[in-house]
């Protein structure tokens, strides 16, 4: 059974194939959350199996294993599962493998057993368990797929992949109806990440959970859900299991059916909770580090960001959970912890690189200001509010704010303005000057990444 690929997915397959033909052993394919990475790599696995190859799809969670298995079944691809508590059916040409289970069974499999390894969520590829599997099957070609080719520690993925194929941007997917449009409200007054300790490259979640666990913050989350989501389903991303349970209880006490999901629950319980969210039986599902990657529930109408982070990958993965398109759907993103101010809008164009990013080279998110009339948030450089037409005076007056009030960010005009500025800069010197103007600490490196990205992404403009 063949699946009809979208035009950009078909082009991605062709460009991945070309990269392998050019001699690259390990290719990284980047496609934003919701763009259909599973469909793309399932199609590639089907085509490879038809040519007599054996393929392993490596995943790191039970939910991802089931998702990949369903996608292959929809294509009619015979496949086996390598996971805890299961015996291996190695007669099938395609294996969907839990990377932990596969690593424990490497002695049972020859090094040349697979001809292609598909690494799902491949920004984890440098972790020890993944590395063990990749090094064992050292004759196989490797296809990595991810929405966010970056690690929180800034370490490069170039140690594992020699080529990167970029799909269309989130903005392009949104403009063309492949991602749901979204209204973004951020940030609230009353919570600040200043003073939070850092631990392993991100905020100390135990300390953050304590700061966000007060009744005022929890009540603020419920009231904003009621105001902006009005009974639609949503996922709340929390700092800890206890924090997630407290948030779920706060919603339940206000008559909104909610539950908490976490890794200590068995697979059946987690599957049931996700099904109840998908059907609308549950209105809010709270999570700590469990459904930030790979979970596909298209009906989810919004997300509540209650976990502060410094990780761009985590930031984009969380927001991506509510961007699956449905007819008439406009997603709602409620940022209670300032992640968008810290890391930028989910439609901002990213300059991905296999070289990694040193922390001192990371640039700050574009500055925003708030309209005193309608509370719309926008680029600080705009002189007229795009929502209500309010004209900002040259002198900057201190705005009166209301505690706990989320204000909408108008990303469209902000994004257009920044893209116009960047497109007008054609040379490395002009890009470097723009980077300096934007306050980047390494404008020369950023200029190199932009030029490389333009050369790589040249095809996508033909699809607009």
Order of alpha helices (4+ residues) and beta strands (2+ residues): alpha-beta-alpha-beta-alpha-beta-beta-alpha-beta-alpha-beta-beta-alpha-beta-beta-beta-alpha-alpha-beta-alpha-beta-alpha-beta-beta-alpha-beta-alpha-beta-beta-beta-alpha-alpha-alpha
